[in-house]
């Protein structure tokens, strides 16, 4: 898991519980108290799982409550850190359709080829039409609920309305999470880009990551 995910998790804990809560979370998750998470560096998946679980427990939140708080923090952080991405996408469908491109760009800076490929293998997005996509997600983290929370935040940001169905799920011992995403309302329909998709490219994305 790339370090941006864990960094935002720590930020959520500090915002809601303060510095003492951060120390408790690190201890419960078995993390060094001085561990700094770098945005484009890959960290162990099981470490990330422990961090999310410990964060919800220390803050006294349900899983859903914590993931919603995380999605809000992540979205606001991304809006500032990667503002160009939000400028390029006219609506949440465009953003989620190219989420895999964004995700995989973080892996491009990973030196170890096996770790880099492991990041890239987690997501595949299948475009059905202008209102529907299917996201295929394979990861030991089983963070499909986080994907839905982030997707909902993105829809709210653009003023869209979104629905999720998950006929296959890793939590039900399926081989993947098959997440069907349907837009019942898109506030701003596509206009600037053609049907082939949004003009994201690795150079643009890398410049955003480096800031």
PEGIMO-V360630 format. One record per backbone hydrogen bond with DSSP energy under -0.5 kcal/mol. NH is the residue of the N-H (numbers start at 1). CO is the residue of the C=O. Records with the same first field share a line. If there is no record, write none. Layout:
NH=CO ; CO
This chain:
3=38 ; 41
4=39
5=2
6=2
7=3
8=4
9=5
10=6
11=7
12=8
13=9
14=10
15=11
16=12
17=13
18=13 ; 14
21=17
22=18
23=19
24=20
25=21
26=22
27=23
28=24
29=25
30=26 ; 27
31=26
35=32
38=36
41=38
43=1
48=44
49=45
50=46
51=47
52=48
53=49
54=50
55=51
56=52
57=53
58=54
59=55
60=56 ; 57
61=56
66=62
67=63
68=64
69=65
70=66
71=67
72=68
73=69
74=70
75=71
76=72
77=73
78=74
79=75
80=76
81=77
82=78
83=80
85=82
86=82
87=83
88=84
89=85
95=91
96=92
97=93
98=94
99=96
102=98
103=99
104=100
105=101
106=102 ; 103
107=103
108=104 ; 105
109=106
110=107
116=112
117=113
118=114
119=115
120=116
121=117
122=119
123=120
124=136
126=124 ; 134
127=125
128=126 ; 132
129=132
132=129
133=181
134=126
135=179
136=124 ; 134
137=135 ; 177
138=122
142=139
147=143
148=144
149=145
150=146
151=147
152=148
153=149
154=150
155=151
156=152
157=153
158=154
159=155 ; 156
160=155
161=185
163=182
165=180
168=178
172=169
173=170
174=169
177=137
178=168 ; 176
179=135 ; 177
180=165 ; 178
181=133 ; 179
182=163 ; 180
183=131
184=161 ; 182
185=161
189=187
197=194
200=198
205=201
206=202
207=203
208=204
209=205
210=206
211=207
